[in-house]
Amino acid sequence: MQLSLNRPGEYLFVRAVATDAVTVVDRPLTRSFILAPERAIEDWEVSAGSVLEPRHVEPILALNPAVAILGTGGRIVFPPAAVLAEFLTRGIGVEVMDNAAAARTYNVLVSEGRRVVVAFILP
């Protein structure tokens, strides 16, 4: 699915989403990763939403987002409540979506200048 045809600004954005990859700007990533407007953290050690643990979200929290998006692959898989609590107890909004919806939402929020971080889980 093509998400953006033009480079919209001076931030990292998602260009395309496939079942096994997410393209950031012009680079396809095939392993789970975390994306913020100014940087990507590659090789995030998560393989499925159901195996997320509170320790896995520390790199997301370190980026100090106002909103965090968890892209859980081709379908929505809610992580354990303890994982969501890590965000909520810090006053950070968190949304769980499939990867395509997560990419669209991230692109809109980052284009508005919001402090957003998205984490994509890839097989």
C-alpha positions as CSV (number, residue, x, y, z in Angstrom):
1,M,0.0,0.0,0.0
2,Q,1.5,3.3,-1.1
3,L,1.1,6.0,1.6
4,S,2.9,9.1,0.4
5,L,4.3,10.1,-2.9
6,N,6.4,13.1,-1.9
7,R,8.8,13.8,0.8
8,P,6.6,15.9,3.1
9,G,9.2,17.6,5.3
10,E,12.3,17.3,7.5
11,Y,11.1,14.3,9.5
12,L,11.0,10.6,9.0
13,F,7.7,9.3,7.5
14,V,6.3,6.0,6.4
15,R,6.1,5.7,2.6
16,A,4.6,2.1,2.3
17,V,3.5,-0.8,4.4
18,A,3.5,-4.5,3.3
19,T,2.9,-7.6,5.3
20,D,6.7,-8.2,5.9
21,A,8.1,-4.7,5.6
22,V,7.6,-1.0,6.4
23,T,9.3,1.6,4.1
24,V,10.6,4.6,6.0
25,V,11.3,7.4,3.5
26,D,13.0,5.2,0.9
27,R,14.3,2.4,3.1
28,P,12.3,-0.9,3.6
29,L,12.7,-2.3,7.1
30,T,11.9,-5.9,7.7
31,R,12.4,-6.3,11.4
32,S,10.4,-4.7,14.2
33,F,11.4,-1.1,14.9
34,I,10.5,2.1,16.6
35,L,10.1,5.4,14.7
36,A,10.1,9.0,15.9
37,P,10.1,12.1,13.7
38,E,13.9,12.5,14.1
39,R,15.1,8.9,14.4
40,A,14.5,5.2,14.0
41,I,15.5,2.5,16.4
42,E,16.0,-0.6,14.4
43,D,15.9,-4.3,15.4
44,W,13.4,-3.8,18.3
45,E,13.4,-7.2,20.0
46,V,9.6,-7.8,19.7
47,S,8.1,-10.4,17.4
48,A,4.4,-10.3,18.4
49,G,2.1,-8.0,20.3
50,S,1.1,-10.8,22.6
51,V,4.7,-11.2,23.9
52,L,5.2,-7.6,24.7
53,E,6.5,-6.9,28.2
54,P,6.9,-3.6,30.1
55,R,10.6,-3.7,29.5
56,H,10.0,-3.7,25.7
57,V,8.4,-0.2,25.8
58,E,11.4,1.5,27.6
59,P,12.9,2.6,24.3
60,I,9.6,4.1,23.3
61,L,9.2,6.0,26.6
62,A,12.8,7.3,26.4
63,L,11.8,9.2,23.3
64,N,9.3,11.2,25.4
65,P,6.2,11.0,23.2
66,A,2.9,12.6,23.9
67,V,1.3,9.8,21.9
68,A,2.6,6.3,21.3
69,I,1.2,4.0,18.6
70,L,1.7,0.3,18.6
71,G,1.5,-1.3,15.2
72,T,0.9,-5.0,15.9
73,G,1.3,-6.5,12.4
74,G,-1.4,-7.4,9.9
75,R,-4.1,-7.3,12.6
76,I,-4.7,-5.7,15.9
77,V,-3.3,-7.7,18.9
78,F,-3.7,-6.0,22.2
79,P,-0.7,-6.3,24.5
80,P,-1.0,-7.3,28.1
81,A,-2.5,-4.7,30.4
82,A,0.9,-4.2,32.2
83,V,2.3,-2.9,28.9
84,L,-0.4,-0.4,28.4
85,A,-0.1,0.7,32.0
86,E,3.5,1.7,31.4
87,F,2.2,4.5,29.0
88,L,-0.9,5.5,30.9
89,T,0.8,5.9,34.3
90,R,3.2,8.4,32.6
91,G,0.3,10.3,31.0
92,I,1.2,9.1,27.5
93,G,-1.6,8.3,25.2
94,V,-1.3,4.9,23.5
95,E,-3.2,3.4,20.6
96,V,-3.0,-0.2,19.3
97,M,-3.5,-0.7,15.6
98,D,-2.6,-2.9,12.7
99,N,0.6,-1.7,10.9
100,A,-1.2,0.0,8.0
101,A,-3.5,2.1,10.3
102,A,-0.5,2.8,12.6
103,A,1.5,4.2,9.6
104,R,-1.4,6.4,8.4
105,T,-2.0,7.8,11.9
106,Y,1.7,8.4,12.6
107,N,2.1,10.3,9.2
108,V,-0.9,12.5,10.0
109,L,0.2,13.3,13.6
110,V,3.9,13.9,12.7
111,S,2.8,16.2,9.9
112,E,0.9,18.2,12.5
113,G,4.0,18.6,14.6
114,R,2.8,16.3,17.4
115,R,5.3,14.4,19.6
116,V,4.4,10.9,18.3
117,V,6.3,7.6,18.3
118,V,5.2,4.5,16.5
119,A,6.5,1.0,17.1
120,F,6.0,-1.5,14.3
121,I,6.0,-5.3,15.0
122,L,7.1,-7.3,12.0
123,P,7.4,-11.0,11.6
